[in-house]
Amino acid sequence: MNIAMRKLAMLEKEFIQREESARLEGYTSSPIDREFKEKITKLMDQVRFI
C-alpha cells in the first residue's frame, strides 16, 4: 500500500509541474486531463486525512 501511495503522490507532483511549465510557456489550456487530475487529488486528500 505504501508504494501505491508514493506513486500517486509522484503522479500528483508531476501534474503540478506540467501545469506550471505549460503556464510559463504561455499555454492557456492544460495539457493534462482535468478529470483524472481531480480524481488523483481527491484520493490523495482522503489518504492524507486518514
C-alpha distance matrix in Angstrom:
0.0 3.8 5.5 5.2 6.4 8.8 10.1 10.8 12.5 14.4 15.4 16.7 18.5 20.0 21.3 23.0 24.6 25.9 27.4 29.0 30.5 31.8 33.4 35.0 36.4 38.0 36.1 36.4 33.7 30.0 29.0 25.6 25.0 25.1 23.6 20.4 20.2 20.8 18.0 15.5 17.1 17.2 13.5 12.9 15.7 14.3 11.1 13.5 15.8 13.6
3.8 0.0 3.8 5.4 5.2 6.3 8.7 10.0 10.6 12.4 14.2 15.3 16.5 18.4 20.1 21.3 22.6 24.4 26.0 27.2 28.6 30.3 31.8 33.1 34.7 36.5 35.0 35.5 33.1 29.4 28.4 25.2 25.1 25.2 24.2 21.0 20.1 20.9 18.7 15.6 16.8 17.4 14.0 12.4 15.2 14.6 11.0 12.4 15.3 13.5
5.5 3.8 0.0 3.8 5.4 5.1 6.2 8.6 9.8 10.5 12.2 14.2 15.2 16.4 18.4 20.1 20.9 22.4 24.4 25.7 26.8 28.4 30.3 31.5 32.7 34.7 33.1 34.0 31.5 27.7 26.4 23.3 23.4 24.1 23.2 19.8 19.1 20.5 18.4 15.1 16.8 18.1 14.8 13.3 16.7 16.5 13.2 14.7 17.9 16.7
5.2 5.4 3.8 0.0 3.8 5.4 5.2 6.2 8.6 9.9 10.5 12.3 14.2 15.2 16.6 18.6 19.9 21.0 22.7 24.5 25.7 26.9 28.7 30.4 31.5 33.2 31.3 31.8 29.1 25.3 24.1 20.7 20.5 21.0 19.8 16.4 16.1 17.4 14.9 11.9 14.1 15.0 11.6 10.9 14.4 14.1 11.3 13.5 16.4 15.4
6.4 5.2 5.4 3.8 0.0 3.8 5.4 5.1 6.1 8.6 9.7 10.4 12.2 14.1 15.3 16.6 18.4 19.9 21.2 22.7 24.3 25.7 27.1 28.8 30.3 31.9 30.2 30.5 28.0 24.3 23.6 20.2 20.1 20.1 19.1 16.0 15.0 15.8 13.8 10.5 11.7 12.8 9.6 7.9 11.3 11.3 8.3 9.9 13.2 12.6
8.8 6.3 5.1 5.4 3.8 0.0 3.8 5.4 5.0 6.1 8.5 9.8 10.4 12.2 14.2 15.4 16.4 18.2 20.1 21.1 22.4 24.2 25.8 27.0 28.5 30.4 29.0 29.8 27.6 23.8 22.9 19.9 20.5 20.7 20.5 17.2 15.7 17.2 15.8 12.1 13.1 15.0 12.4 10.0 13.4 14.3 11.3 11.9 15.5 15.3
10.1 8.7 6.2 5.2 5.4 3.8 0.0 3.8 5.4 5.0 6.1 8.6 9.7 10.4 12.3 14.3 15.2 16.3 18.4 19.9 20.8 22.3 24.2 25.6 26.7 28.6 26.9 27.8 25.4 21.6 20.2 17.2 17.8 18.6 18.3 14.8 13.7 15.8 14.3 10.8 12.6 14.8 12.3 10.7 14.4 15.4 13.0 14.2 17.7 17.7
10.8 10.0 8.6 6.2 5.1 5.4 3.8 0.0 3.8 5.4 5.0 6.1 8.6 9.7 10.6 12.5 14.2 15.2 16.6 18.5 20.0 21.0 22.7 24.5 25.7 27.2 25.3 25.8 23.2 19.5 18.6 15.2 15.3 15.6 15.1 11.8 10.5 12.2 10.7 7.1 8.9 11.1 8.8 7.4 11.1 12.3 10.5 11.9 15.1 15.6
12.5 10.6 9.8 8.6 6.1 5.0 5.4 3.8 0.0 3.8 5.4 5.1 6.2 8.6 9.9 10.7 12.4 14.3 15.6 16.7 18.4 20.1 21.3 22.8 24.5 26.1 24.7 25.2 23.0 19.4 18.9 15.9 16.7 16.4 16.6 13.7 11.5 13.0 12.4 8.6 8.9 11.6 10.0 7.2 10.4 12.4 10.5 10.6 14.2 15.2
14.4 12.4 10.5 9.9 8.6 6.1 5.0 5.4 3.8 0.0 3.8 5.4 5.0 6.1 8.7 9.9 10.4 12.2 14.3 15.3 16.3 18.2 19.9 21.0 22.4 24.4 23.1 24.2 22.2 18.4 17.5 14.9 16.3 16.8 17.5 14.4 12.2 14.6 14.4 10.6 11.4 14.5 13.2 10.8 14.0 16.1 14.2 14.3 18.0 18.9
15.4 14.2 12.2 10.5 9.7 8.5 6.1 5.0 5.4 3.8 0.0 3.8 5.4 5.0 6.3 8.8 9.9 10.5 12.4 14.3 15.3 16.4 18.4 20.0 21.0 22.7 20.9 21.8 19.4 15.6 14.4 11.5 12.6 13.4 14.0 10.8 9.0 11.9 11.6 8.2 9.7 12.9 11.9 10.4 13.7 15.8 14.6 15.3 18.6 19.7
16.7 15.3 14.2 12.3 10.4 9.8 8.6 6.1 5.1 5.4 3.8 0.0 3.8 5.4 5.2 6.4 8.8 10.0 10.8 12.6 14.5 15.5 16.7 18.7 20.2 21.5 19.8 20.2 18.0 14.3 14.1 11.1 12.2 11.9 12.7 10.2 7.3 9.5 10.1 6.7 6.8 10.4 10.3 8.4 11.0 13.7 13.1 13.2 16.3 18.1
18.5 16.5 15.2 14.2 12.2 10.4 9.7 8.6 6.2 5.0 5.4 3.8 0.0 3.8 5.4 5.2 6.3 8.7 10.0 10.7 12.4 14.3 15.4 16.6 18.5 20.2 19.2 20.1 18.4 14.9 14.7 12.5 14.4 14.3 15.9 13.5 10.4 12.7 13.8 10.5 9.9 13.6 13.6 11.1 13.3 16.4 15.4 14.8 18.1 20.0
20.0 18.4 16.4 15.2 14.1 12.2 10.4 9.7 8.6 6.1 5.0 5.4 3.8 0.0 3.8 5.4 5.1 6.1 8.6 9.8 10.5 12.1 14.1 15.3 16.4 18.4 17.1 18.5 16.7 13.1 12.1 10.2 12.7 13.5 15.4 12.9 10.3 13.4 14.5 11.5 11.9 15.6 15.6 13.8 16.3 19.1 18.2 18.1 21.4 23.1
21.3 20.1 18.4 16.6 15.3 14.2 12.3 10.6 9.9 8.7 6.3 5.2 5.4 3.8 0.0 3.8 5.5 5.2 6.2 8.6 10.0 10.5 12.2 14.3 15.4 16.7 14.9 15.6 13.5 9.8 9.4 7.1 9.5 9.8 12.0 10.1 7.2 10.4 12.1 9.8 9.9 13.6 14.3 13.1 15.2 18.1 18.0 18.0 20.9 23.0
23.0 21.3 20.1 18.6 16.6 15.4 14.3 12.5 10.7 9.9 8.8 6.4 5.2 5.4 3.8 0.0 3.8 5.5 5.2 6.2 8.7 10.0 10.6 12.4 14.3 15.6 14.4 15.1 13.7 10.5 11.1 9.6 12.1 11.5 14.0 12.8 9.3 11.5 13.8 11.6 10.5 14.2 15.4 13.6 15.0 18.3 18.4 17.6 20.4 22.9
24.6 22.6 20.9 19.9 18.4 16.4 15.2 14.2 12.4 10.4 9.9 8.8 6.3 5.1 5.5 3.8 0.0 3.8 5.5 5.1 6.1 8.5 9.8 10.6 12.3 14.3 13.8 15.3 14.4 11.4 11.4 10.8 14.0 14.2 17.0 15.4 12.3 15.0 17.1 14.7 14.0 17.8 18.7 16.7 18.3 21.6 21.3 20.4 23.4 25.8
25.9 24.4 22.4 21.0 19.9 18.2 16.3 15.2 14.3 12.2 10.5 10.0 8.7 6.1 5.2 5.5 3.8 0.0 3.8 5.4 5.2 6.1 8.5 9.9 10.5 12.4 11.1 12.9 11.6 8.5 7.8 7.8 11.4 12.3 15.4 14.0 11.5 14.6 16.8 14.9 14.8 18.5 19.4 18.1 19.9 23.0 23.0 22.6 25.5 27.8
27.4 26.0 24.4 22.7 21.2 20.1 18.4 16.6 15.6 14.3 12.4 10.8 10.0 8.6 6.2 5.2 5.5 3.8 0.0 3.8 5.5 5.1 6.1 8.6 9.9 10.7 9.2 10.1 9.0 6.2 7.3 7.5 10.7 10.6 14.0 13.6 10.8 13.2 16.0 14.7 14.0 17.4 19.1 18.0 19.2 22.4 23.0 22.4 24.9 27.5
29.0 27.2 25.7 24.5 22.7 21.1 19.9 18.5 16.7 15.3 14.3 12.6 10.7 9.8 8.6 6.2 5.1 5.4 3.8 0.0 3.8 5.4 5.1 6.2 8.7 10.0 9.9 11.2 11.4 9.3 10.6 11.2 14.5 14.1 17.5 17.0 13.9 16.0 19.0 17.3 16.1 19.6 21.3 19.6 20.5 24.1 24.4 23.3 25.8 28.6
30.5 28.6 26.8 25.7 24.3 22.4 20.8 20.0 18.4 16.3 15.3 14.5 12.4 10.5 10.0 8.7 6.1 5.2 5.5 3.8 0.0 3.8 5.4 5.1 6.2 8.7 9.0 11.5 11.8 10.0 10.3 11.8 15.4 15.9 19.4 18.6 16.0 18.6 21.2 19.5 18.9 22.5 23.9 22.2 23.6 27.0 27.0 26.1 28.9 31.5
31.8 30.3 28.4 26.9 25.7 24.2 22.3 21.0 20.1 18.2 16.4 15.5 14.3 12.1 10.5 10.0 8.5 6.1 5.1 5.4 3.8 0.0 3.8 5.4 5.1 6.4 5.5 8.1 8.3 7.0 7.5 9.9 13.4 14.0 17.7 17.4 15.2 17.8 20.6 19.5 19.1 22.4 24.1 23.1 24.3 27.5 28.0 27.5 30.0 32.6
33.4 31.8 30.3 28.7 27.1 25.8 24.2 22.7 21.3 19.9 18.4 16.7 15.4 14.1 12.2 10.6 9.8 8.5 6.1 5.1 5.4 3.8 0.0 3.8 5.4 5.2 5.5 6.9 8.4 8.1 10.0 12.0 15.1 14.8 18.6 18.9 16.3 18.2 21.4 20.5 19.4 22.6 24.7 23.6 24.2 27.7 28.4 27.5 29.7 32.7
35.0 33.1 31.5 30.4 28.8 27.0 25.6 24.5 22.8 21.0 20.0 18.7 16.6 15.3 14.3 12.4 10.6 9.9 8.6 6.2 5.1 5.4 3.8 0.0 3.8 5.4 7.5 9.9 11.8 11.5 12.8 15.0 18.4 18.3 22.1 22.0 19.3 21.4 24.5 23.3 22.1 25.5 27.4 25.8 26.6 30.1 30.6 29.4 31.8 34.7
36.4 34.7 32.7 31.5 30.3 28.5 26.7 25.7 24.5 22.4 21.0 20.2 18.5 16.4 15.4 14.3 12.3 10.5 9.9 8.7 6.2 5.1 5.4 3.8 0.0 3.8 5.9 9.3 11.1 11.3 11.8 14.7 18.2 18.8 22.5 22.5 20.3 22.7 25.6 24.5 23.9 27.3 29.0 27.8 28.9 32.2 32.7 31.8 34.4 37.1
38.0 36.5 34.7 33.2 31.9 30.4 28.6 27.2 26.1 24.4 22.7 21.5 20.2 18.4 16.7 15.6 14.3 12.4 10.7 10.0 8.7 6.4 5.2 5.4 3.8 0.0 3.8 6.4 9.2 10.5 12.0 15.0 18.0 18.2 22.0 22.5 20.5 22.4 25.7 25.1 24.2 27.3 29.5 28.5 29.3 32.6 33.5 32.7 34.9 37.8
36.1 35.0 33.1 31.3 30.2 29.0 26.9 25.3 24.7 23.1 20.9 19.8 19.2 17.1 14.9 14.4 13.8 11.1 9.2 9.9 9.0 5.5 5.5 7.5 5.9 3.8 0.0 3.8 5.7 7.3 8.7 11.9 14.7 15.0 18.7 19.5 17.8 19.8 22.9 22.6 22.2 25.1 27.2 26.7 27.5 30.7 31.7 31.3 33.4 36.2
36.4 35.5 34.0 31.8 30.5 29.8 27.8 25.8 25.2 24.2 21.8 20.2 20.1 18.5 15.6 15.1 15.3 12.9 10.1 11.2 11.5 8.1 6.9 9.9 9.3 6.4 3.8 0.0 3.8 6.8 9.5 12.1 14.1 13.6 17.3 18.7 17.1 18.5 21.8 22.1 21.3 23.8 26.4 26.2 26.6 29.7 31.1 30.7 32.5 35.4
33.7 33.1 31.5 29.1 28.0 27.6 25.4 23.2 23.0 22.2 19.4 18.0 18.4 16.7 13.5 13.7 14.4 11.6 9.0 11.4 11.8 8.3 8.4 11.8 11.1 9.2 5.7 3.8 0.0 3.8 6.5 8.8 10.4 10.3 13.8 15.2 14.1 15.6 18.7 19.2 18.9 21.3 23.6 23.8 24.5 27.3 28.7 28.7 30.5 33.3
30.0 29.4 27.7 25.3 24.3 23.8 21.6 19.5 19.4 18.4 15.6 14.3 14.9 13.1 9.8 10.5 11.4 8.5 6.2 9.3 10.0 7.0 8.1 11.5 11.3 10.5 7.3 6.8 3.8 0.0 3.8 5.3 7.6 7.8 11.5 12.3 10.8 12.9 15.8 15.9 15.7 18.4 20.5 20.5 21.5 24.3 25.5 25.6 27.6 30.2
29.0 28.4 26.4 24.1 23.6 22.9 20.2 18.6 18.9 17.5 14.4 14.1 14.7 12.1 9.4 11.1 11.4 7.8 7.3 10.6 10.3 7.5 10.0 12.8 11.8 12.0 8.7 9.5 6.5 3.8 0.0 3.8 6.8 8.7 12.0 11.8 11.0 13.9 16.1 15.8 16.6 19.4 20.8 20.9 22.6 25.1 25.9 26.3 28.7 30.9
25.6 25.2 23.3 20.7 20.2 19.9 17.2 15.2 15.9 14.9 11.5 11.1 12.5 10.2 7.1 9.6 10.8 7.8 7.5 11.2 11.8 9.9 12.0 15.0 14.7 15.0 11.9 12.1 8.8 5.3 3.8 0.0 3.8 5.9 8.8 8.1 7.4 10.5 12.4 12.1 13.1 15.9 17.1 17.4 19.2 21.6 22.3 23.0 25.3 27.4
25.0 25.1 23.4 20.5 20.1 20.5 17.8 15.3 16.7 16.3 12.6 12.2 14.4 12.7 9.5 12.1 14.0 11.4 10.7 14.5 15.4 13.4 15.1 18.4 18.2 18.0 14.7 14.1 10.4 7.6 6.8 3.8 0.0 3.8 5.6 5.5 6.3 8.8 10.2 11.0 12.4 14.4 15.7 16.8 18.5 20.3 21.5 22.7 24.6 26.5
25.1 25.2 24.1 21.0 20.1 20.7 18.6 15.6 16.4 16.8 13.4 11.9 14.3 13.5 9.8 11.5 14.2 12.3 10.6 14.1 15.9 14.0 14.8 18.3 18.8 18.2 15.0 13.6 10.3 7.8 8.7 5.9 3.8 0.0 3.8 5.5 5.1 6.1 8.7 10.0 10.4 12.1 14.2 15.3 16.3 18.3 20.0 20.9 22.4 24.6
23.6 24.2 23.2 19.8 19.1 20.5 18.3 15.1 16.6 17.5 14.0 12.7 15.9 15.4 12.0 14.0 17.0 15.4 14.0 17.5 19.4 17.7 18.6 22.1 22.5 22.0 18.7 17.3 13.8 11.5 12.0 8.8 5.6 3.8 0.0 3.8 5.5 5.2 6.3 8.8 9.9 10.5 12.3 14.3 15.3 16.6 18.5 20.0 21.1 23.1
20.4 21.0 19.8 16.4 16.0 17.2 14.8 11.8 13.7 14.4 10.8 10.2 13.5 12.9 10.1 12.8 15.4 14.0 13.6 17.0 18.6 17.4 18.9 22.0 22.5 22.5 19.5 18.7 15.2 12.3 11.8 8.1 5.5 5.5 3.8 0.0 3.8 5.5 5.1 6.3 8.7 9.9 10.7 12.4 14.3 15.5 16.7 18.4 20.1 21.7
20.2 20.1 19.1 16.1 15.0 15.7 13.7 10.5 11.5 12.2 9.0 7.3 10.4 10.3 7.2 9.3 12.3 11.5 10.8 13.9 16.0 15.2 16.3 19.3 20.3 20.5 17.8 17.1 14.1 10.8 11.0 7.4 6.3 5.1 5.5 3.8 0.0 3.8 5.4 5.2 6.1 8.5 9.9 10.6 12.2 14.3 15.4 16.4 18.3 20.3
20.8 20.9 20.5 17.4 15.8 17.2 15.8 12.2 13.0 14.6 11.9 9.5 12.7 13.4 10.4 11.5 15.0 14.6 13.2 16.0 18.6 17.8 18.2 21.4 22.7 22.4 19.8 18.5 15.6 12.9 13.9 10.5 8.8 6.1 5.2 5.5 3.8 0.0 3.8 5.5 5.0 6.0 8.5 9.8 10.4 12.2 14.2 15.2 16.4 18.6
18.0 18.7 18.4 14.9 13.8 15.8 14.3 10.7 12.4 14.4 11.6 10.1 13.8 14.5 12.1 13.8 17.1 16.8 16.0 19.0 21.2 20.6 21.4 24.5 25.6 25.7 22.9 21.8 18.7 15.8 16.1 12.4 10.2 8.7 6.3 5.1 5.4 3.8 0.0 3.8 5.5 5.1 6.1 8.6 9.9 10.6 12.4 14.2 15.4 17.0
15.5 15.6 15.1 11.9 10.5 12.1 10.8 7.1 8.6 10.6 8.2 6.7 10.5 11.5 9.8 11.6 14.7 14.9 14.7 17.3 19.5 19.5 20.5 23.3 24.5 25.1 22.6 22.1 19.2 15.9 15.8 12.1 11.0 10.0 8.8 6.3 5.2 5.5 3.8 0.0 3.8 5.5 5.1 6.1 8.6 9.9 10.6 12.2 14.2 15.7
17.1 16.8 16.8 14.1 11.7 13.1 12.6 8.9 8.9 11.4 9.7 6.8 9.9 11.9 9.9 10.5 14.0 14.8 14.0 16.1 18.9 19.1 19.4 22.1 23.9 24.2 22.2 21.3 18.9 15.7 16.6 13.1 12.4 10.4 9.9 8.7 6.1 5.0 5.5 3.8 0.0 3.8 5.4 5.1 6.1 8.7 9.9 10.4 12.2 14.5
17.2 17.4 18.1 15.0 12.8 15.0 14.8 11.1 11.6 14.5 12.9 10.4 13.6 15.6 13.6 14.2 17.8 18.5 17.4 19.6 22.5 22.4 22.6 25.5 27.3 27.3 25.1 23.8 21.3 18.4 19.4 15.9 14.4 12.1 10.5 9.9 8.5 6.0 5.1 5.5 3.8 0.0 3.8 5.5 5.1 6.3 8.7 9.9 10.6 12.8
13.5 14.0 14.8 11.6 9.6 12.4 12.3 8.8 10.0 13.2 11.9 10.3 13.6 15.6 14.3 15.4 18.7 19.4 19.1 21.3 23.9 24.1 24.7 27.4 29.0 29.5 27.2 26.4 23.6 20.5 20.8 17.1 15.7 14.2 12.3 10.7 9.9 8.5 6.1 5.1 5.4 3.8 0.0 3.8 5.4 5.1 6.3 8.7 9.9 11.0
12.9 12.4 13.3 10.9 7.9 10.0 10.7 7.4 7.2 10.8 10.4 8.4 11.1 13.8 13.1 13.6 16.7 18.1 18.0 19.6 22.2 23.1 23.6 25.8 27.8 28.5 26.7 26.2 23.8 20.5 20.9 17.4 16.8 15.3 14.3 12.4 10.6 9.8 8.6 6.1 5.1 5.5 3.8 0.0 3.8 5.4 5.0 6.1 8.5 10.1
15.7 15.2 16.7 14.4 11.3 13.4 14.4 11.1 10.4 14.0 13.7 11.0 13.3 16.3 15.2 15.0 18.3 19.9 19.2 20.5 23.6 24.3 24.2 26.6 28.9 29.3 27.5 26.6 24.5 21.5 22.6 19.2 18.5 16.3 15.3 14.3 12.2 10.4 9.9 8.6 6.1 5.1 5.4 3.8 0.0 3.8 5.5 5.1 6.2 8.8
14.3 14.6 16.5 14.1 11.3 14.3 15.4 12.3 12.4 16.1 15.8 13.7 16.4 19.1 18.1 18.3 21.6 23.0 22.4 24.1 27.0 27.5 27.7 30.1 32.2 32.6 30.7 29.7 27.3 24.3 25.1 21.6 20.3 18.3 16.6 15.5 14.3 12.2 10.6 9.9 8.7 6.3 5.1 5.4 3.8 0.0 3.8 5.5 5.1 6.6
11.1 11.0 13.2 11.3 8.3 11.3 13.0 10.5 10.5 14.2 14.6 13.1 15.4 18.2 18.0 18.4 21.3 23.0 23.0 24.4 27.0 28.0 28.4 30.6 32.7 33.5 31.7 31.1 28.7 25.5 25.9 22.3 21.5 20.0 18.5 16.7 15.4 14.2 12.4 10.6 9.9 8.7 6.3 5.0 5.5 3.8 0.0 3.8 5.4 5.3
13.5 12.4 14.7 13.5 9.9 11.9 14.2 11.9 10.6 14.3 15.3 13.2 14.8 18.1 18.0 17.6 20.4 22.6 22.4 23.3 26.1 27.5 27.5 29.4 31.8 32.7 31.3 30.7 28.7 25.6 26.3 23.0 22.7 20.9 20.0 18.4 16.4 15.2 14.2 12.2 10.4 9.9 8.7 6.1 5.1 5.5 3.8 0.0 3.8 5.5
15.8 15.3 17.9 16.4 13.2 15.5 17.7 15.1 14.2 18.0 18.6 16.3 18.1 21.4 20.9 20.4 23.4 25.5 24.9 25.8 28.9 30.0 29.7 31.8 34.4 34.9 33.4 32.5 30.5 27.6 28.7 25.3 24.6 22.4 21.1 20.1 18.3 16.4 15.4 14.2 12.2 10.6 9.9 8.5 6.2 5.1 5.4 3.8 0.0 3.8
13.6 13.5 16.7 15.4 12.6 15.3 17.7 15.6 15.2 18.9 19.7 18.1 20.0 23.1 23.0 22.9 25.8 27.8 27.5 28.6 31.5 32.6 32.7 34.7 37.1 37.8 36.2 35.4 33.3 30.2 30.9 27.4 26.5 24.6 23.1 21.7 20.3 18.6 17.0 15.7 14.5 12.8 11.0 10.1 8.8 6.6 5.3 5.5 3.8 0.0
